[in-house]
């Protein structure tokens, strides 16, 4: 599993799709990080790459309510 923390959401998803993984992202409101920056990943860097990877991505602004993740399947 590559280290995706601090990478842009788009670059992280592209990297994972190239490796054959599906991606589920969850917005996390952070005033100190640029919107679209990967804050955390599961599994951690260096672990085996699973079929589905979970990313927490920085989102600026006021929480909209709800916590639904976005599913970005491999193509």
Backbone bond lengths (Angstrom), bond angles and torsions (degrees), N, CA, C in turn:
res aa  C-N    CA-C-N  psi(-1)  N-CA   C-N-CA  omega(-1)  CA-C   N-CA-C  phi
1 X - - - 1.441 - - 1.527 108.65 -
2 X 1.332 117.09 124.39 1.461 118.91 178.56 1.522 112.33 -74.51
3 X 1.327 116.30 162.49 1.457 121.76 175.67 1.519 107.88 -83.95
4 X 1.327 116.98 114.64 1.457 122.47 -176.22 1.525 112.97 -108.52
5 X 1.331 117.80 -7.49 1.458 121.91 -177.92 1.523 109.30 -63.20
6 X 1.332 115.43 134.38 1.460 126.27 -178.04 1.526 112.79 77.66
7 X 1.324 118.06 1.72 1.459 122.47 174.31 1.533 107.18 -84.04
8 X 1.326 117.22 159.27 1.468 118.68 175.39 1.527 108.78 -71.63
9 X 1.324 115.88 151.59 1.465 121.22 179.31 1.530 110.22 -55.92
10 X 1.320 116.96 -45.28 1.468 121.33 -178.48 1.525 111.51 -61.02
11 X 1.332 117.01 -46.78 1.469 120.34 179.97 1.524 111.39 -65.01
12 X 1.330 116.74 -39.77 1.466 120.56 179.89 1.532 110.54 -64.06
13 X 1.340 116.72 -45.61 1.465 120.33 179.48 1.519 110.62 -63.72
14 X 1.327 117.18 -43.59 1.467 120.39 177.84 1.524 111.40 -59.38
15 X 1.324 116.60 -43.55 1.475 121.39 179.17 1.520 110.63 -60.44
16 X 1.322 116.57 -47.13 1.459 120.37 -177.65 1.524 112.13 -67.67
17 X 1.316 117.24 -38.24 1.467 119.97 177.66 1.522 110.88 -63.66
18 X 1.338 116.92 -39.69 1.465 120.17 177.00 1.528 111.50 -61.06
19 X 1.331 115.91 -30.42 1.463 121.29 178.85 1.533 112.13 -85.96
20 X 1.341 116.64 -3.61 1.461 120.88 176.53 1.513 115.73 91.31
21 X 1.322 117.77 11.05 1.465 120.91 -178.60 1.521 110.99 -95.77
22 X 1.317 116.25 152.22 1.453 122.68 169.66 1.522 107.23 -91.91
23 X 1.332 115.95 155.11 1.457 120.68 -174.23 1.525 110.01 -128.16
24 X 1.328 115.71 134.37 1.457 122.14 171.78 1.523 106.10 -118.07
25 X 1.343 115.86 124.07 1.462 119.45 179.40 1.517 110.29 -110.80
26 X 1.324 114.75 148.07 1.452 122.66 175.71 1.513 107.87 -129.29
27 X 1.341 116.82 127.30 1.463 120.84 177.50 1.515 109.73 -73.34
28 X 1.328 115.53 137.04 1.464 122.05 176.90 1.519 106.59 -129.27
29 X 1.307 117.29 123.51 1.454 120.74 -175.26 1.524 110.52 -77.19
30 X 1.340 115.42 119.20 1.459 123.30 -176.98 1.517 108.94 -137.93
31 X 1.317 116.97 118.34 1.460 120.76 179.69 1.528 111.57 -76.64
32 X 1.325 117.61 -18.73 1.463 120.71 -173.81 1.518 114.34 -97.21
33 X 1.329 118.40 -3.25 1.464 121.83 -178.75 1.524 109.63 -120.43
34 X 1.307 116.11 149.33 1.464 120.46 177.20 1.521 109.86 -67.80
35 X 1.322 116.14 140.57 1.459 120.98 176.79 1.524 109.48 -56.20
36 X 1.336 115.59 136.10 1.454 120.73 178.52 1.521 114.44 89.45
37 X 1.329 117.98 4.93 1.461 122.10 178.02 1.526 109.47 -89.02
38 X 1.325 117.30 134.21 1.464 121.01 176.84 1.530 108.56 -71.22
39 X 1.331 115.85 124.70 1.462 122.20 -179.49 1.522 112.22 -97.14
40 X 1.318 116.58 -34.39 1.462 121.58 -176.88 1.518 109.06 -155.68
41 X 1.316 115.12 158.59 1.461 121.14 179.30 1.510 109.83 -141.58
42 X 1.320 115.20 152.00 1.464 121.74 175.72 1.517 106.84 -138.62
43 X 1.298 118.90 115.64 1.459 128.70 9.68 1.532 112.29 -79.66
44 X 1.316 114.87 170.79 1.459 122.07 179.84 1.527 110.85 -72.56
45 X 1.321 115.03 160.55 1.469 121.30 176.38 1.524 109.41 -56.73
46 X 1.317 115.54 139.04 1.460 121.14 177.83 1.514 113.92 93.11
47 X 1.337 117.81 -15.18 1.465 120.69 177.98 1.527 109.44 -83.10
48 X 1.311 116.78 169.07 1.464 121.80 178.17 1.528 109.67 -63.89
49 X 1.331 116.12 143.01 1.459 121.79 179.71 1.527 109.89 -79.47
50 X 1.334 117.98 118.10 1.467 121.08 178.09 1.530 110.45 -86.19
51 X 1.309 116.38 178.22 1.466 120.99 177.63 1.526 111.41 -70.37
52 X 1.344 117.12 -31.12 1.465 121.77 -179.42 1.527 109.10 -127.18
53 X 1.341 115.07 130.31 1.457 122.14 179.58 1.529 108.10 -115.19
54 X 1.318 116.79 138.28 1.466 122.22 178.59 1.525 109.62 -106.43
55 X 1.338 115.86 129.38 1.460 121.72 178.34 1.519 109.96 -121.28
56 X 1.336 116.85 137.32 1.460 122.27 169.46 1.517 106.34 -99.44
57 X 1.339 116.40 127.79 1.457 121.71 -173.03 1.528 109.39 -122.12
58 X 1.348 116.11 136.29 1.461 121.32 -179.43 1.521 110.99 -66.52
59 X 1.317 114.15 136.99 1.459 122.24 176.91 1.521 106.66 -135.02
60 X 1.317 117.63 126.82 1.460 121.27 179.35 1.519 109.65 -86.43
61 X 1.305 116.59 162.00 1.455 120.67 174.70 1.504 112.97 103.74
62 X 1.320 115.23 -163.65 1.458 122.71 -177.31 1.522 108.55 -95.11
63 X 1.321 118.68 131.99 1.472 120.36 178.75 1.521 111.44 -52.87
64 X 1.328 116.04 136.78 1.455 122.61 -178.16 1.518 112.14 -85.23
65 X 1.315 117.53 -8.22 1.462 120.68 -175.05 1.511 109.40 89.58
66 X 1.306 116.55 152.10 1.460 120.51 -176.29 1.513 109.73 77.72
67 X 1.301 115.91 159.55 1.458 119.78 -177.52 1.516 110.92 -136.28
68 X 1.316 116.95 28.49 1.459 119.71 -177.58 1.500 112.32 -63.19
69 X 1.324 116.38 131.01 1.457 121.02 177.11 1.516 110.46 -83.26
70 X 1.314 115.24 158.39 1.459 121.11 175.70 1.519 107.89 -101.06
71 X 1.314 117.30 132.13 1.454 121.99 -178.74 1.520 108.24 -100.96
72 X 1.317 116.82 123.68 1.464 122.32 -179.51 1.516 107.40 -118.73
73 X 1.309 117.90 93.93 1.454 122.59 -175.95 1.514 112.93 -71.93
74 X 1.315 116.05 155.68 1.460 122.05 175.79 1.517 108.84 -73.11
75 X 1.303 116.73 145.24 1.459 121.00 178.87 1.486 110.41 -110.54
